[in-house]
């Protein structure tokens, strides 16, 4: 249990850092996409900003549980296993969520595609951490 909590917290901290890096990279590399975040669709006031910051930890604990239950299905080096976990997570969880967001909210395809890519990168990074720490 201690390893589960430790690796989940470590992965959460790394994902939080990735979120900030991704935010600044988006502003720098894709300013037209970043401008869309000034839309009233995005509300980070009050407690919602804190909920957003907790997302990496929720994700890391969920993927830790999933990894523990399915790690024997992933073969290869820790990098390959991590990438595979990220792709599985992207296909099973992120893609359907992005499909719903695109169909129901006032966001562009470009924003949704960046979220999809970000989600796959997050899942892959967590997968590599878990494959290295808990093979």
Number of C-alpha atoms within 10 A of each C-alpha: 5 7 10 15 13 11 19 25 17 15 26 23 16 18 23 19 13 17 17 12 12 15 13 14 13 16 14 11 12 13 12 13 16 16 11 16 13 9 10 9 11 12 11 12 8 8 8 12 11 11 12 11 15 14 14 24 19 15 19 26 19 12 21 23 13 13 21 13 10 11 18 10 10 17 11 10 13 19 16 16 24 27 22 21 29 24 21 15 21 23 15 11 14 21 19 13 15 19 14 11 15 16 12 9 9 13 16 13 15 13 16 18 15 15 15 21 15 17 22 24 20 27 26 24 21 30 30 23 22 25 21 14 12 16 15
